[in-house]
Amino acid sequence: MRTPKIEALHRLISWLNLNRNESIPLLGKDESPLRDSPWLSGMLEADGSFYSTWKLNDKGMLIGLVYYIRLTQKQTYTRKVDPSVNVSILPLMEEIADLFKTKVTDIVRDKSYYVEKAFGIRTDTLESRVELFPQLAAIE
């Protein structure tokens, strides 16, 4: 795991070790390079989306593609029962944005009963799209 959610996994493992006489080790966060880890693909599968469409001229002829990947995450990992747990996801999102040669944006959505704060990454620049899909760069 790479996110602050590892804290919840550590709590579960500690409980199992204590109450079920287990001896499961608590592993640290995965620090391997993002490009070399399947973790990012799983995160994109769970929390990301991919968009693509054709770009046509006024005669309906293909002149390009519009495509990007978008990933959003809550800004902080918190626990309602323990207010001292309040960890920002920003460092991880910045690492992903650097890999994709893009930036992290703040997202604020007013919901009926709360305000949702998130960080977003979108690969909508030529540089970031070429990083993701070098074979499509010729169509740009």
C-alpha positions, -999 to 999 in steps of 0.1 A, spaced: 0 0 0 11 36 -6 -17 57 8 -24 67 44 -50 40 44 -22 17 55 -30 29 90 -64 10 89 -47 -22 76 -21 -19 104 -49 -16 130 -66 -47 116 -33 -67 116 -25 -55 152 -59 -66 164 -55 -100 147 -21 -104 162 -34 -95 197 -68 -112 197 -63 -142 174 -27 -151 184 -14 -143 149 20 -130 140 14 -111 108 42 -85 103 33 -48 98 49 -38 65 57 -2 56 44 18 27 55 7 -8 83 31 -18 92 14 -51 92 37 -82 56 42 -95 66 33 -130 78 -1 -118 48 -10 -96 15 -25 -106 0 -5 -77 -7 26 -99 -27 5 -124 -49 -8 -96 -54 27 -82 -64 40 -117 -87 10 -121 -104 17 -88 -105 55 -87 -96 68 -121 -113 71 -155 -102 72 -191 -119 95 -217 -115 94 -254 -133 108 -284 -126 116 -320 -119 152 -332 -136 157 -366 -134 186 -390 -166 203 -405 -167 175 -432 -166 147 -406 -131 137 -414 -109 125 -385 -83 152 -376 -73 140 -341 -81 124 -308 -91 139 -275 -80 116 -247 -70 118 -210 -69 99 -178 -84 115 -147 -78 104 -111 -93 120 -80 -88 113 -43 -101 127 -10 -76 153 2 -71 137 36 -74 103 52 -92 107 85 -109 87 112 -141 100 127 -134 81 160 -99 95 162 -95 131 151 -57 129 155 -56 108 123 -56 134 96 -31 127 68 -29 145 35 -28 125 3 -11 154 -16 24 141 -16 13 109 -33 -9 128 -58 21 150 -66 43 120 -72 17 106 -96 13 140 -113 51 143 -118 51 108 -134 24 119 -158 39 154 -164 9 172 -152 -3 190 -120 -26 184 -90 -57 205 -88 -80 212 -58 -115 201 -62 -143 214 -39 -179 201 -44 -208 214 -23 -230 185 -14 -263 186 4 -249 179 39 -211 185 35 -183 199 14 -163 173 -5 -126 182 -9 -104 162 -33 -73 164 -53 -74 157 -90 -50 148 -118 -58 150 -154 -35 142 -183 -49 168 -207 -17 185 -219 3 173 -249 33 165 -227 13 143 -203 -5 125 -231 27 118 -249 41 104 -216 11 81 -213 7 71 -249 37 78 -271 23 59 -300 -6 83 -302 16 114 -304 16 113 -342 -22 118 -342 -20 149 -321 
